[in-house]
Amino acid sequence: MKFKIFFKAAFVGLILSVSGFAKAGLIIDIYDNGSGLTEIKLSGSDLALAGSQNITNGFWLNDISLLNIGTSASTFTILESLSFFTTTDGINTNLSDVYTSINSSCCAFGFRMADGVFSVSAGDIISLSGRLLVNKLFTDWKAGTYQYTSYSAYNDNSSRTFLRDGLTVNIGNVSQVPEPSTLAILALSLIGLASRRFKKRF
């Protein structure tokens, strides 16, 4: 009986831990493409807890600690179909450039949209996907992992979208995290094997 209670508790703990892995939020991975240029991978989804309609001209972070040098609007090549999507307004591959600045009071790093509007409302699901190559040196960035609870409109730091799980920017040494489903299958298999062993013994 005690072992049954133990395994039930272990199973509940597993489900909770896997659900924690699933709440990864939005992720921007920035790394060297192997030739010294910047490659950016976008992934993940999150819930907007609060937001401003018509977030103009893209998706922005006001944090100069991300950067070593430079004020530049960079051209890019899309390597994998790019999507900035919300349940209010989906924007696909309509970027004009990737912009960085260490002299800006509002917008150190962001993606400028060709159509100029990225609408977000509280309750929206925001998703990012795709991969692009930017003609910006990777050495222009500061390696590290940066966490954010919100992002802003271009040139308007007061117009912010706040996120449930947050946004992570990984610069360099991007680690590969197993998919939640893979973790769940592995852990459930181990619990099943252990359960059979204890049943045979007791």
C-alpha positions in Angstrom: 0.0 0.0 0.0 2.8 2.4 0.9 4.5 1.7 -2.4 1.3 2.5 -4.3 1.0 5.8 -2.5 4.7 6.5 -3.3 4.3 5.8 -7.0 1.2 7.9 -7.2 3.0 10.8 -5.6 6.0 10.3 -7.9 3.6 10.3 -11.0 2.0 13.6 -9.9 5.4 15.1 -9.3 6.4 14.1 -12.8 3.4 15.6 -14.4 4.0 18.9 -12.6 7.7 19.0 -13.5 6.9 18.2 -17.2 4.3 21.0 -17.3 7.0 23.3 -15.9 9.3 22.4 -18.8 6.5 23.1 -21.2 6.2 26.7 -20.0 9.3 27.8 -21.7 7.8 31.1 -22.9 9.3 32.9 -25.9 12.9 32.2 -26.8 15.4 34.1 -29.0 18.7 32.2 -29.6 21.5 34.3 -31.1 24.7 32.6 -32.2 27.6 32.5 -34.6 26.7 30.9 -38.0 30.2 29.5 -38.3 31.5 32.4 -40.4 31.4 35.1 -37.9 27.9 36.4 -38.7 24.8 36.5 -36.5 22.2 33.8 -36.8 18.9 34.2 -34.9 16.4 31.4 -34.1 13.0 32.3 -32.8 10.8 29.8 -30.9 8.2 29.3 -28.2 4.8 30.7 -27.3 3.4 32.6 -24.4 0.2 34.3 -23.0 0.0 38.1 -22.9 -1.2 39.0 -19.4 -1.6 42.7 -20.4 -0.9 44.5 -23.6 -1.3 47.5 -25.8 -3.1 47.5 -29.1 -1.1 48.4 -32.2 2.5 47.8 -31.0 4.0 49.8 -33.8 7.0 48.9 -35.8 7.8 45.5 -34.4 9.0 43.7 -31.3 11.6 45.4 -29.1 13.8 45.0 -26.0 15.3 48.0 -24.2 18.5 46.5 -22.8 21.9 47.7 -24.0 23.6 45.0 -21.9 22.8 42.7 -24.8 25.3 44.5 -27.1 29.0 45.2 -27.3 29.1 47.9 -30.0 27.1 49.4 -32.8 24.1 51.2 -34.0 22.8 49.4 -37.1 19.9 48.3 -39.1 20.9 44.9 -40.5 19.8 43.2 -43.6 18.9 39.5 -43.3 18.2 36.3 -45.1 15.4 34.1 -43.9 16.7 30.5 -43.4 13.5 29.0 -42.1 10.0 30.4 -42.5 9.6 33.3 -40.1 6.5 34.1 -38.1 5.5 36.6 -35.5 2.0 35.5 -34.5 -0.7 36.5 -32.1 -4.4 35.5 -31.9 -5.2 39.1 -32.8 -2.8 39.7 -35.7 -0.5 37.3 -37.4 2.6 38.7 -39.1 4.6 36.4 -41.3 8.1 37.3 -42.7 7.2 41.0 -43.0 10.5 42.2 -41.5 12.3 45.2 -42.8 15.4 44.8 -40.7 17.0 43.7 -37.4 18.0 46.8 -35.5 20.4 47.3 -32.6 21.6 50.4 -30.7 23.6 51.1 -27.6 22.6 54.8 -27.7 18.9 54.4 -27.6 16.7 55.3 -24.7 13.9 52.9 -25.8 15.0 50.3 -28.2 18.3 48.5 -27.9 17.3 45.4 -30.0 14.3 44.6 -32.1 12.7 43.4 -35.3 11.2 46.2 -37.4 8.1 45.2 -39.3 7.5 46.2 -42.9 3.8 46.8 -42.2 4.5 48.8 -39.0 1.8 47.2 -36.8 1.9 44.3 -34.4 -1.3 44.2 -32.4 -1.5 42.6 -29.0 -4.3 42.3 -26.5 -4.4 40.8 -23.0 -5.3 37.1 -23.4 -3.5 36.8 -26.8 -1.2 33.8 -27.4 2.0 35.1 -28.9 4.2 32.7 -30.9 7.6 33.1 -32.5 9.2 30.7 -35.0 11.8 30.7 -37.7 15.5 31.3 -38.3 17.4 34.1 -40.0 20.9 35.1 -40.9 21.9 38.8 -40.2 24.8 40.7 -41.7 25.9 41.7 -38.2 29.1 40.3 -36.6 28.4 37.9 -33.8 31.1 39.7 -31.8 28.8 42.7 -31.6 26.8 40.8 -29.0 27.5 40.1 -25.3 27.3 36.3 -24.6 24.9 35.3 -21.9 21.3 34.4 -21.0 18.9 37.3 -20.5 15.4 37.0 -19.0 12.5 39.5 -19.6 8.9 39.7 -18.4 7.8 42.0 -21.2 8.7 43.7 -24.4 8.0 47.2 -25.8 6.8 49.1 -28.8 9.4 50.9 -30.9 10.2 54.3 -29.5 7.5 54.0 -26.9 8.8 52.2 -23.7 5.4 52.9 -22.0 3.6 50.6 -24.5 4.5 47.2 -23.2 3.3 43.7 -23.5 3.6 41.6 -20.3 4.1 37.9 -20.5 3.0 35.0 -18.3 6.2 32.9 -18.7 8.6 35.5 -20.1 11.1 35.9 -22.9 14.6 34.4 -22.8 17.5 35.6 -25.0 20.4 33.2 -25.3 23.5 34.6 -26.9 26.2 32.1 -27.7 26.6 28.5 -26.4 22.9 27.7 -27.0 22.1 24.5 -25.1 19.7 22.0 -26.5 16.8 21.3 -24.1 14.9 18.0 -24.5 11.3 18.3 -25.7 8.8 18.0 -22.8 7.2 14.9 -24.5 10.7 13.2 -24.6 11.2 13.9 -20.9 7.7 12.6 -20.1 8.2 9.4 -22.0 11.6 8.7 -20.4 10.4 9.4 -16.9 7.2 7.4 -17.2 9.2 4.4 -18.6 11.5 4.6 -15.5 8.6 4.7 -13.2 6.9 1.8 -14.9 10.1 -0.3 -14.7 10.5 0.5 -11.0 6.9 -0.3 -10.3 7.2 -3.8 -11.9 10.3 -4.5 -9.9 8.7 -3.6 -6.6 5.6 -5.7 -7.4 7.7 -8.7 -8.1 9.6 -8.2 -4.8 6.5 -7.5 -2.7 
